[in-house]
Amino acid sequence: MADKVYSRPTYASDFVKHDTKRAVYMGNVMIDNLVEAVVALGAEVWSNRRRQKVVEALLEEKGITEEMIEAYMPSEEKQMAWKEDRDAFVQRTMTVLAKQADLPLSSDFTTPVQSTEERM
């Protein structure tokens, strides 16, 4: 089927990288940033909640009690690994609040992306 040649005109074009990271969708960049952060947090919360349900089910099957969990003290290495995980979480969910966008939704996004130097 890959050998089939079509003679009719098509409307496909080459991919053009867009400048959508600079777009303002909700009329205010801060609202856009908040929406993006809330969506990221929602995804994080649900994936963690689902994983937690699996872990709780397995723990219950293996006889791990809530008291055992509350008494757990992580090692120094685990504390450092958890700190790195926390920092990555903050990076994924909160840094979007500082994003600067300057293109209104009505912009022509077919213009190729310019580098920072070209914009100045």
N, CA, C and O atoms as a GROMACS GRO file, in nm:
protein
  480
    1MET      N    1   0.082  -0.120   0.000
    1MET     CA    2   0.000   0.000   0.000
    1MET      C    3   0.086   0.126   0.000
    1MET      O    4   0.041   0.231  -0.046
    2ALA      N    5   0.209   0.117   0.051
    2ALA     CA    6   0.298   0.232   0.054
    2ALA      C    7   0.342   0.273  -0.086
    2ALA      O    8   0.385   0.386  -0.107
    3ASP      N    9   0.332   0.181  -0.182
    3ASP     CA   10   0.374   0.210  -0.319
    3ASP      C   11   0.268   0.285  -0.399
    3ASP      O   12   0.296   0.331  -0.510
    4LYS      N   13   0.150   0.298  -0.345
    4LYS     CA   14   0.040   0.362  -0.417
    4LYS      C   15   0.069   0.510  -0.437
    4LYS      O   16   0.110   0.578  -0.343
    5VAL      N   17   0.049   0.559  -0.559
    5VAL     CA   18   0.073   0.698  -0.592
    5VAL      C   19  -0.062   0.767  -0.611
    5VAL      O   20  -0.147   0.718  -0.685
    6TYR      N   21  -0.079   0.879  -0.544
    6TYR     CA   22  -0.203   0.954  -0.557
    6TYR      C   23  -0.182   1.069  -0.654
    6TYR      O   24  -0.082   1.140  -0.647
    7SER      N   25  -0.276   1.087  -0.745
    7SER     CA   26  -0.264   1.195  -0.843
    7SER      C   27  -0.347   1.317  -0.805
    7SER      O   28  -0.334   1.422  -0.867
    8ARG      N   29  -0.433   1.303  -0.704
    8ARG     CA   30  -0.517   1.417  -0.667
    8ARG      C   31  -0.437   1.519  -0.584
    8ARG      O   32  -0.341   1.482  -0.516
    9PRO      N   33  -0.476   1.645  -0.591
    9PRO     CA   34  -0.404   1.746  -0.512
    9PRO      C   35  -0.430   1.727  -0.363
    9PRO      O   36  -0.538   1.686  -0.322
   10THR      N   37  -0.331   1.756  -0.283
   10THR     CA   38  -0.345   1.749  -0.138
   10THR      C   39  -0.320   1.886  -0.078
   10THR      O   40  -0.272   1.978  -0.145
   11TYR      N   41  -0.352   1.897   0.048
   11TYR     CA   42  -0.337   2.026   0.116
   11TYR      C   43  -0.236   2.016   0.230
   11TYR      O   44  -0.231   2.103   0.318
   12ALA      N   45  -0.156   1.914   0.230
   12ALA     CA   46  -0.055   1.896   0.333
   12ALA      C   47   0.062   1.990   0.306
   12ALA      O   48   0.093   2.023   0.192
   13SER      N   49   0.124   2.032   0.413
   13SER     CA   50   0.242   2.117   0.399
   13SER      C   51   0.346   2.072   0.502
   13SER      O   52   0.316   1.995   0.593
   14ASP      N   53   0.466   2.121   0.486
   14ASP     CA   54   0.572   2.087   0.579
   14ASP      C   55   0.539   2.146   0.716
   14ASP      O   56   0.473   2.249   0.728
   15PHE      N   57   0.588   2.078   0.820
   15PHE     CA   58   0.568   2.125   0.957
   15PHE      C   59   0.645   2.255   0.978
   15PHE      O   60   0.762   2.266   0.942
   16VAL      N   61   0.579   2.351   1.036
   16VAL     CA   62   0.642   2.478   1.071
   16VAL      C   63   0.634   2.491   1.222
   16VAL      O   64   0.524   2.492   1.279
   17LYS      N   65   0.748   2.502   1.288
   17LYS     CA   66   0.750   2.516   1.433
   17LYS      C   67   0.683   2.649   1.470
   17LYS      O   68   0.714   2.753   1.411
   18HIS      N   69   0.594   2.643   1.566
   18HIS     CA   70   0.518   2.762   1.604
   18HIS      C   71   0.573   2.824   1.732
   18HIS      O   72   0.649   2.763   1.807
   19ASP      N   73   0.532   2.945   1.754
   19ASP     CA   74   0.573   3.021   1.871
   19ASP      C   75   0.462   3.018   1.977
   19ASP      O   76   0.439   3.118   2.044
   20THR      N   77   0.395   2.904   1.993
   20THR     CA   78   0.279   2.898   2.082
   20THR      C   79   0.314   2.912   2.230
   20THR      O   80   0.226   2.942   2.310
   21LYS      N   81   0.439   2.890   2.268
   21LYS     CA   82   0.478   2.909   2.409
   21LYS      C   83   0.463   3.055   2.450
   21LYS      O   84   0.447   3.086   2.569
   22ARG      N   85   0.467   3.145   2.353
   22ARG     CA   86   0.452   3.288   2.381
   22ARG      C   87   0.308   3.334   2.368
   22ARG      O   88   0.279   3.452   2.388
   23ALA      N   89   0.218   3.244   2.335
   23ALA     CA   90   0.078   3.281   2.312
   23ALA      C   91   0.005   3.308   2.443
   23ALA      O   92   0.034   3.247   2.546
   24VAL      N   93  -0.090   3.399   2.437
   24VAL     CA   94  -0.178   3.429   2.550
   24VAL      C   95  -0.317   3.382   2.508
   24VAL      O   96  -0.377   3.438   2.416
   25TYR      N   97  -0.370   3.279   2.575
   25TYR     CA   98  -0.497   3.218   2.535
   25TYR      C   99  -0.617   3.275   2.610
   25TYR      O  100  -0.724   3.290   2.551
   26MET      N  101  -0.602   3.305   2.738
   26MET     CA  102  -0.714   3.348   2.821
   26MET      C  103  -0.721   3.500   2.836
   26MET      O  104  -0.796   3.551   2.920
   27GLY      N  105  -0.645   3.572   2.756
   27GLY     CA  106  -0.648   3.718   2.764
   27GLY      C  107  -0.549   3.776   2.864
   27GLY      O  108  -0.527   3.897   2.864
   28ASN      N  109  -0.490   3.692   2.948
   28ASN     CA  110  -0.395   3.739   3.048
   28ASN      C  111  -0.296   3.626   3.073
   28ASN      O  112  -0.336   3.513   3.102
   29VAL      N  113  -0.169   3.656   3.061
   29VAL     CA  114  -0.066   3.552   3.075
   29VAL      C  115  -0.069   3.488   3.213
   29VAL      O  116  -0.038   3.369   3.226
   30MET      N  117  -0.107   3.562   3.316
   30MET     CA  118  -0.110   3.504   3.451
   30MET      C  119  -0.222   3.400   3.463
   30MET      O  120  -0.205   3.298   3.530
   31ILE      N  121  -0.335   3.426   3.399
   31ILE     CA  122  -0.444   3.327   3.400
   31ILE      C  123  -0.400   3.203   3.323
   31ILE      O  124  -0.424   3.091   3.368
   32ASP      N  125  -0.335   3.222   3.209
   32ASP     CA  126  -0.281   3.109   3.133
   32ASP      C  127  -0.186   3.027   3.220
   32ASP      O  128  -0.193   2.904   3.221
   33ASN      N  129  -0.098   3.094   3.291
   33ASN     CA  130  -0.001   3.026   3.376
   33ASN      C  131  -0.071   2.948   3.488
   33ASN      O  132  -0.032   2.835   3.518
   34LEU      N  133  -0.173   3.007   3.548
   34LEU     CA  134  -0.247   2.938   3.654
   34LEU      C  135  -0.318   2.815   3.600
   34LEU      O  136  -0.317   2.710   3.664
   35VAL      N  137  -0.381   2.827   3.484
   35VAL     CA  138  -0.450   2.713   3.425
   35VAL      C  139  -0.351   2.601   3.397
   35VAL      O  140  -0.378   2.485   3.427
   36GLU      N  141  -0.235   2.634   3.339
   36GLU     CA  142  -0.135   2.533   3.309
   36GLU      C  143  -0.084   2.467   3.437
   36GLU      O  144  -0.063   2.345   3.440
   37ALA      N  145  -0.064   2.545   3.542
   37ALA     CA  146  -0.018   2.490   3.670
   37ALA      C  147  -0.124   2.400   3.732
   37ALA      O  148  -0.091   2.294   3.785
   38VAL      N  149  -0.251   2.439   3.725
   38VAL     CA  150  -0.359   2.358   3.782
   38VAL      C  151  -0.371   2.225   3.707
   38VAL      O  152  -0.391   2.120   3.769
   39VAL      N  153  -0.360   2.230   3.575
   39VAL     CA  154  -0.366   2.106   3.496
   39VAL      C  155  -0.249   2.014   3.532
   39VAL      O  156  -0.268   1.894   3.549
   40ALA      N  157  -0.129   2.071   3.545
   40ALA     CA  158  -0.012   1.990   3.583
   40ALA      C  159  -0.030   1.931   3.722
   40ALA      O  160   0.002   1.814   3.744
   41LEU      N  161  -0.082   2.010   3.815
   41LEU     CA  162  -0.105   1.959   3.951
   41LEU      C  163  -0.211   1.849   3.950
   41LEU      O  164  -0.196   1.749   4.020
   42GLY      N  165  -0.316   1.868   3.873
   42GLY     CA  166  -0.420   1.765   3.864
   42GLY      C  167  -0.363   1.634   3.813
   42GLY      O  168  -0.396   1.528   3.865
   43ALA      N  169  -0.279   1.640   3.712
   43ALA     CA  170  -0.217   1.519   3.658
   43ALA      C  171  -0.127   1.454   3.762
   43ALA      O  172  -0.128   1.332   3.776
   44GLU      N  173  -0.051   1.534   3.833
   44GLU     CA  174   0.037   1.480   3.937
   44GLU      C  175  -0.043   1.416   4.050
   44GLU      O  176  -0.011   1.306   4.095
   45VAL      N  177  -0.147   1.485   4.095
   45VAL     CA  178  -0.227   1.433   4.206
   45VAL      C  179  -0.293   1.301   4.167
   45VAL      O  180  -0.290   1.205   4.244
   46TRP      N  181  -0.354   1.296   4.046
   46TRP     CA  182  -0.421   1.173   4.009
   46TRP      C  183  -0.323   1.057   3.992
   46TRP      O  184  -0.350   0.946   4.037
   47SER      N  185  -0.209   1.081   3.928
   47SER     CA  186  -0.114   0.970   3.910
   47SER      C  187  -0.062   0.922   4.045
   47SER      O  188  -0.043   0.802   4.064
   48ASN      N  189  -0.039   1.013   4.138
   48ASN     CA  190   0.005   0.972   4.272
   48ASN      C  191  -0.105   0.900   4.348
   48ASN      O  192  -0.078   0.803   4.419
   49ARG      N  193  -0.227   0.945   4.335
   49ARG     CA  194  -0.338   0.881   4.405
   49ARG      C  195  -0.359   0.738   4.353
   49ARG      O  196  -0.383   0.646   4.431
   50ARG      N  197  -0.350   0.722   4.222
   50ARG     CA  198  -0.367   0.587   4.165
   50ARG      C  199  -0.255   0.494   4.212
   50ARG      O  200  -0.279   0.380   4.250
   51ARG      N  201  -0.132   0.545   4.210
   51ARG     CA  202  -0.019   0.464   4.256
   51ARG      C  203  -0.034   0.430   4.405
   51ARG      O  204  -0.004   0.318   4.447
   52GLN      N  205  -0.080   0.526   4.482
   52GLN     CA  206  -0.099   0.504   4.625
   52GLN      C  207  -0.204   0.395   4.649
   52GLN      O  208  -0.187   0.314   4.740
   53LYS      N  209  -0.310   0.391   4.571
   53LYS     CA  210  -0.411   0.287   4.585
   53LYS      C  211  -0.352   0.148   4.562
   53LYS      O  212  -0.384   0.052   4.632
   54VAL      N  213  -0.264   0.138   4.462
   54VAL     CA  214  -0.198   0.011   4.435
   54VAL      C  215  -0.109  -0.028   4.553
   54VAL      O  216  -0.113  -0.142   4.599
   55VAL      N  217  -0.030   0.066   4.600
   55VAL     CA  218   0.061   0.037   4.712
   55VAL      C  219  -0.017  -0.002   4.837
   55VAL      O  220   0.020  -0.096   4.907
   56GLU      N  221  -0.126   0.070   4.866
   56GLU     CA  222  -0.206   0.038   4.984
   56GLU      C  223  -0.266  -0.103   4.974
   56GLU      O  224  -0.270  -0.176   5.072
   57ALA      N  225  -0.312  -0.139   4.856
   57ALA     CA  226  -0.368  -0.273   4.837
   57ALA      C  227  -0.261  -0.379   4.859
   57ALA      O  228  -0.286  -0.480   4.925
   58LEU      N  229  -0.142  -0.357   4.804
   58LEU     CA  230  -0.033  -0.453   4.822
   58LEU      C  231   0.010  -0.462   4.968
   58LEU      O  232   0.035  -0.571   5.020
   59LEU      N  233   0.019  -0.349   5.033
   59LEU     CA  234   0.059  -0.348   5.174
   59LEU      C  235  -0.042  -0.425   5.260
   59LEU      O  236  -0.004  -0.502   5.347
   60GLU      N  237  -0.169  -0.402   5.234
   60GLU     CA  238  -0.273  -0.472   5.310
   60GLU      C  239  -0.261  -0.623   5.291
   60GLU      O  240  -0.277  -0.700   5.386
   61GLU      N  241  -0.234  -0.665   5.167
   61GLU     CA  242  -0.218  -0.808   5.138
   61GLU      C  243  -0.096  -0.867   5.210
   61GLU      O  244  -0.098  -0.984   5.250
   62LYS      N  245   0.009  -0.787   5.227
   62LYS     CA  246   0.134  -0.837   5.287
   62LYS      C  247   0.141  -0.814   5.438
   62LYS      O  248   0.238  -0.856   5.502
   63GLY      N  249   0.041  -0.750   5.495
   63GLY     CA  250   0.037  -0.734   5.641
   63GLY      C  251   0.108  -0.611   5.695
   63GLY      O  252   0.144  -0.609   5.813
   64ILE      N  253   0.130  -0.509   5.613
   64ILE     CA  254   0.191  -0.385   5.662
   64ILE      C  255   0.081  -0.298   5.722
   64ILE      O  256  -0.020  -0.271   5.657
   65THR      N  257   0.101  -0.254   5.845
   65THR     CA  258  -0.003  -0.177   5.915
   65THR      C  259   0.021  -0.027   5.901
   65THR      O  260   0.130   0.018   5.865
   66GLU      N  261  -0.082   0.050   5.932
   66GLU     CA  262  -0.072   0.196   5.929
   66GLU      C  263   0.028   0.244   6.033
   66GLU      O  264   0.101   0.341   6.009
   67GLU      N  265   0.033   0.179   6.146
   67GLU     CA  266   0.128   0.218   6.252
   67GLU      C  267   0.272   0.199   6.204
   67GLU      O  268   0.359   0.281   6.236
   68MET      N  269   0.298   0.094   6.130
   68MET     CA  270   0.432   0.070   6.076
   68MET      C  271   0.471   0.182   5.978
   68MET      O  272   0.586   0.226   5.976
   69ILE      N  273   0.375   0.225   5.900
   69ILE     CA  274   0.402   0.333   5.804
   69ILE      C  275   0.430   0.464   5.877
   69ILE      O  276   0.524   0.536   5.842
   70GLU      N  277   0.351   0.495   5.979
   70GLU     CA  278   0.368   0.620   6.054
   70GLU      C  279   0.502   0.622   6.129
   70GLU      O  280   0.558   0.730   6.149
   71ALA      N  281   0.552   0.508   6.169
   71ALA     CA  282   0.678   0.501   6.246
   71ALA      C  283   0.802   0.498   6.156
   71ALA      O  284   0.914   0.504   6.207
   72TYR      N  285   0.786   0.488   6.026
   72TYR     CA  286   0.900   0.474   5.934
   72TYR      C  287   0.987   0.600   5.935
   72TYR      O  288   0.936   0.712   5.932
   73MET      N  289   1.119   0.580   5.940
   73MET     CA  290   1.215   0.690   5.933
   73MET      C  291   1.307   0.664   5.814
   73MET      O  292   1.381   0.565   5.815
   74PRO      N  293   1.306   0.750   5.713
   74PRO     CA  294   1.389   0.726   5.594
   74PRO      C  295   1.537   0.750   5.623
   74PRO      O  296   1.574   0.828   5.711
   75SER      N  297   1.621   0.681   5.546
   75SER     CA  298   1.766   0.699   5.558
   75SER      C  299   1.804   0.834   5.498
   75SER      O  300   1.724   0.900   5.433
   76GLU      N  301   1.927   0.874   5.522
   76GLU     CA  302   1.979   1.000   5.468
   76GLU      C  303   1.973   0.999   5.314
   76GLU      O  304   1.938   1.099   5.252
   77GLU      N  305   2.007   0.884   5.254
   77GLU     CA  306   2.004   0.872   5.108
   77GLU      C  307   1.862   0.888   5.054
   77GLU      O  308   1.839   0.956   4.954
   78LYS      N  309   1.767   0.825   5.124
   78LYS     CA  310   1.626   0.837   5.081
   78LYS      C  311   1.579   0.981   5.095
   78LYS      O  312   1.508   1.031   5.008
   79GLN      N  313   1.617   1.046   5.202
   79GLN     CA  314   1.576   1.186   5.222
   79GLN      C  315   1.628   1.273   5.108
   79GLN      O  316   1.556   1.360   5.058
   80MET      N  317   1.752   1.250   5.066
   80MET     CA  318   1.809   1.328   4.955
   80MET      C  319   1.736   1.297   4.824
   80MET      O  320   1.707   1.389   4.746
   81ALA      N  321   1.706   1.170   4.799
   81ALA     CA  322   1.634   1.132   4.677
   81ALA      C  323   1.494   1.193   4.677
   81ALA      O  324   1.447   1.239   4.573
   82TRP      N  325   1.428   1.195   4.792
   82TRP     CA  326   1.295   1.253   4.801
   82TRP      C  327   1.300   1.404   4.780
   82TRP      O  328   1.208   1.462   4.722
   83LYS      N  329   1.407   1.467   4.827
   83LYS     CA  330   1.423   1.611   4.806
   83LYS      C  331   1.437   1.640   4.656
   83LYS      O  332   1.377   1.735   4.606
   84GLU      N  333   1.515   1.558   4.586
   84GLU     CA  334   1.529   1.576   4.441
   84GLU      C  335   1.395   1.557   4.370
   84GLU      O  336   1.362   1.632   4.278
   85ASP      N  337   1.318   1.458   4.413
   85ASP     CA  338   1.184   1.436   4.356
   85ASP      C  339   1.094   1.556   4.381
   85ASP      O  340   1.021   1.600   4.293
   86ARG      N  341   1.100   1.609   4.504
   86ARG     CA  342   1.020   1.727   4.538
   86ARG      C  343   1.057   1.846   4.452
   86ARG      O  344   0.970   1.916   4.401
   87ASP      N  345   1.188   1.868   4.435
   87ASP     CA  346   1.233   1.981   4.353
   87ASP      C  347   1.188   1.967   4.208
   87ASP      O  348   1.151   2.066   4.145
   88ALA      N  349   1.192   1.844   4.155
   88ALA     CA  350   1.145   1.821   4.018
   88ALA      C  351   0.994   1.846   4.008
   88ALA      O  352   0.947   1.901   3.908
   89PHE      N  353   0.920   1.806   4.110
   89PHE     CA  354   0.775   1.831   4.115
   89PHE      C  355   0.747   1.982   4.112
   89PHE      O  356   0.662   2.028   4.036
   90VAL      N  357   0.818   2.056   4.194
   90VAL     CA  358   0.799   2.201   4.197
   90VAL      C  359   0.835   2.261   4.062
   90VAL      O  360   0.765   2.350   4.013
   91GLN      N  361   0.941   2.214   4.000
   91GLN     CA  362   0.982   2.262   3.868
   91GLN      C  363   0.871   2.239   3.765
   91GLN      O  364   0.838   2.329   3.688
   92ARG      N  365   0.813   2.118   3.764
   92ARG     CA  366   0.708   2.085   3.666
   92ARG      C  367   0.581   2.164   3.688
   92ARG      O  368   0.514   2.200   3.592
   93THR      N  369   0.547   2.190   3.813
   93THR     CA  370   0.415   2.246   3.841
   93THR      C  371   0.413   2.396   3.869
   93THR      O  372   0.312   2.462   3.844
   94MET      N  373   0.520   2.451   3.920
   94MET     CA  374   0.516   2.590   3.963
   94MET      C  375   0.592   2.689   3.875
   94MET      O  376   0.556   2.807   3.871
   95THR      N  377   0.694   2.645   3.806
   95THR     CA  378   0.773   2.741   3.728
   95THR      C  379   0.693   2.801   3.613
   95THR      O  380   0.729   2.908   3.563
   96VAL      N  381   0.587   2.735   3.570
   96VAL     CA  382   0.504   2.790   3.463
   96VAL      C  383   0.441   2.923   3.507
   96VAL      O  384   0.405   3.005   3.422
   97LEU      N  385   0.428   2.944   3.636
   97LEU     CA  386   0.368   3.069   3.683
   97LEU      C  387   0.454   3.190   3.650
   97LEU      O  388   0.404   3.303   3.652
   98ALA      N  389   0.580   3.169   3.619
   98ALA     CA  390   0.670   3.279   3.585
   98ALA      C  391   0.686   3.297   3.434
   98ALA      O  392   0.759   3.386   3.391
   99LYS      N  393   0.618   3.215   3.354
   99LYS     CA  394   0.631   3.223   3.208
   99LYS      C  395   0.585   3.359   3.159
   99LYS      O  396   0.484   3.413   3.205
  100GLN      N  397   0.659   3.414   3.066
  100GLN     CA  398   0.623   3.542   3.005
  100GLN      C  399   0.576   3.516   2.863
  100GLN      O  400   0.649   3.459   2.782
  101ALA      N  401   0.456   3.558   2.832
  101ALA     CA  402   0.401   3.540   2.698
  101ALA      C  403   0.355   3.676   2.647
  101ALA      O  404   0.310   3.761   2.724
  102ASP      N  405   0.368   3.695   2.517
  102ASP     CA  406   0.331   3.826   2.464
  102ASP      C  407   0.254   3.819   2.332
  102ASP      O  408   0.229   3.923   2.270
  103LEU      N  409   0.215   3.700   2.290
  103LEU     CA  410   0.142   3.687   2.165
  103LEU      C  411  -0.006   3.662   2.195
  103LEU      O  412  -0.038   3.564   2.263
  104PRO      N  413  -0.095   3.747   2.145
  104PRO     CA  414  -0.238   3.722   2.167
  104PRO      C  415  -0.283   3.599   2.088
  104PRO      O  416  -0.218   3.559   1.992
  105LEU      N  417  -0.395   3.541   2.129
  105LEU     CA  418  -0.447   3.421   2.065
  105LEU      C  419  -0.474   3.445   1.917
  105LEU      O  420  -0.470   3.351   1.838
  106SER      N  421  -0.501   3.567   1.880
  106SER     CA  422  -0.532   3.599   1.739
  106SER      C  423  -0.407   3.610   1.653
  106SER      O  424  -0.418   3.644   1.534
  107SER      N  425  -0.290   3.584   1.708
  107SER     CA  426  -0.165   3.595   1.632
  107SER      C  427  -0.160   3.496   1.517
  107SER      O  428  -0.228   3.393   1.519
  108ASP      N  429  -0.079   3.527   1.419
  108ASP     CA  430  -0.055   3.437   1.307
  108ASP      C  431   0.057   3.341   1.349
  108ASP      O  432   0.175   3.376   1.342
  109PHE      N  433   0.020   3.221   1.392
  109PHE     CA  434   0.118   3.125   1.443
  109PHE      C  435   0.188   3.048   1.332
  109PHE      O  436   0.260   2.952   1.360
  110THR      N  437   0.168   3.089   1.209
  110THR     CA  438   0.237   3.020   1.100
  110THR      C  439   0.376   3.078   1.076
  110THR      O  440   0.454   3.023   0.998
  111THR      N  441   0.407   3.188   1.143
  111THR     CA  442   0.539   3.248   1.132
  111THR      C  443   0.640   3.160   1.205
  111THR      O  444   0.617   3.124   1.321
  112PRO      N  445   0.750   3.124   1.142
  112PRO     CA  446   0.849   3.040   1.210
  112PRO      C  447   0.900   3.105   1.337
  112PRO      O  448   0.904   3.228   1.348
  113VAL      N  449   0.940   3.024   1.433
  113VAL     CA  450   0.992   3.072   1.561
  113VAL      C  451   1.123   3.144   1.537
  113VAL      O  452   1.209   3.098   1.462
  114GLN      N  453   1.136   3.259   1.602
  114GLN     CA  454   1.262   3.334   1.595
  114GLN      C  455   1.340   3.310   1.722
  114GLN      O  456   1.282   3.290   1.829
  115SER      N  457   1.469   3.313   1.711
  115SER     CA  458   1.552   3.300   1.831
  115SER      C  459   1.541   3.430   1.910
  115SER      O  460   1.496   3.531   1.857
  116THR      N  461   1.583   3.427   2.035
  116THR     CA  462   1.578   3.546   2.119
  116THR      C  463   1.659   3.660   2.058
  116THR      O  464   1.618   3.776   2.066
  117GLU      N  465   1.773   3.628   1.999
  117GLU     CA  466   1.857   3.731   1.940
  117GLU      C  467   1.788   3.797   1.820
  117GLU      O  468   1.800   3.918   1.799
  118GLU      N  469   1.715   3.718   1.740
  118GLU     CA  470   1.648   3.772   1.624
  118GLU      C  471   1.532   3.865   1.662
  118GLU      O  472   1.500   3.958   1.589
  119ARG      N  473   1.469   3.838   1.777
  119ARG     CA  474   1.358   3.921   1.821
  119ARG      C  475   1.403   4.058   1.870
  119ARG      O  476   1.325   4.153   1.870
  120MET      N  477   1.527   4.068   1.911
  120MET     CA  478   1.577   4.194   1.970
  120MET      C  479   1.631   4.286   1.865
  120MET      O  480   1.677   4.396   1.897
   0.00000   0.00000   0.00000
